[in-house]
Amino acid sequence: MRKRNKPIVAPSDEELGQHASALVRGLQILRAFTPADVTLGNQELIERTGLPKATISRLTYTLVGLGYLIYDPLLGRYSIGPATVSLGYSGLSSSAVIYMAKPLMQALAFETGVAVAMGMRDGLEMVYVANCRPETPVTLRLNVGSRLPIWQTSMGLAYLAAMEDTLRERVIRQLIETNPGTKDKIQRAIDGGLESYAEHGFVSSFGDWYSYINAVGVPFRPTDGSQLVAITCGGIKDLAPVEACLSVYVPKLKSLLAELQSRLIGAVPPPIREPAVATRAGNEG
């Protein structure tokens, strides 16, 4: 018989507080890295996390020992380690939604000639968890892990439209507190997204994030209890004009959602009735 493992003794409230604090700070350090960062030094970690130098030194030493960070002694800088990469890919590969959505997304990208992406919320930003590109030389060069503003993009607005009211209001308050100078602009963009989703079942961003990018997005809440996601379709204006976004990409996105839902639950979806789109719908900033 296999020997029973020694039971883990529950920590005291004081120990639990200490461990939780150290964990939170360690995760703050890992979250300081963005897809644009190859390496970060101590000073950059201090600035991005707000943690004191002694805490940074102690926690980075531990993270390096565990493989979550790699330290270059010649440069005196840190990079993301294999343990962090493995953890991230394990999370993505274990998601049934991502697994089943990717072939549908790739087929749509090939069919439309523009990028199709899926994202989840991380704080006040959206993070790409899947991205499919067409076989064209010109396309959006965003990858898994890329971060987008939640209120300026179709991905973020679609996600906000499907959030629970209380949570959405909390996120909006945080956005305004973080960017008090753009309060009216933020509220206008979100209100436009909510109105578009309520009336048409999708949201849009036509030049609101970058002036040369158009995209439409839809939220998707899996029935298996998985986290809410948003799926978008779009690209540079020459490849994704407003008319194509509304008349072509939106119906195809909705069909993709219906097919994805049917694959997740193993059922045949009901036919989709498309609402008439007479004019440029959704938030146009």
Phi, psi and omega in degrees: 000147180283137182293135181291136178291149178294129181296147179275126180282129180295134180288158176289169180300322180293315180294321180298318179297319180294314180295318181297319180296316179296321179297313180300316181291322176297319178292328175300319180296314180295323181287346178293337180280135176244167178302339180276351184264123172275314177219158174225143176262174181303316183295321178294322178294321177298314182294322185279333182257336184076010181274149179293159184301318182297322179292318177301313182298317182293315184285323177295325177300317179292317182294324176295316180298330181270354179089006179279339174229155172243134181251131176257106184294333179289319180270339185067036185226161183247152171224163180295133183267172183297330180294322178291316178299315180298319180297316181295314181290330176296319179296318181291316184290339181272356182276118179294325181297312180295316182301315183279335182280328189302314178295326177292318179294318180294321178297320179292321178298317178296320184289320185267335183082013178230170184283145175235126187225156175237139181219159175234159180277138172227098184069239181256020179229163171256143180240130176294127174248350174201144180209128181236132183247154176278173178270061178233152182289337182246118178200168179289128181265062176250145185233172174304130183100345177296146183246140181230149175294139188285333186258356181251000185237154178296328178296313181292318181293323177295318179296313179300323183297332183258001179287158173296144187305314184295320179291320179298318179297323179294319179295319179298318178299317180295321178299315182291321178296325180282329182231066186298333181288344181243027183306309183296322181294318179298312183296321180295317180296316182291318178300320179296321178294317179296319180294317180297317181293319180296323185271324189239348179081016177203169174233165181219158175220105183251092180075016183277327179273294169243142187298339184260009183243130172242141178201155173236153183215156177223145175273158177216120177250106183299144180283352180273006179091000178294166184293146174303140176227167174231141180239133184234161178218123181174184181178200180294154189301325181296327180266338182231067177295158183306317183299318179291322178303316185281318187269337184246305188290321181298308178301322181290324176296318180293323176295322178299316179298317180297317180293318179298317179298319181293324179290326180288325183257354179070032181234164177270123183287153175290159178297147182264129175263117184277130174289148178291135177245103186275322183227183180294106186265163172087185182283126178240011175061000000 
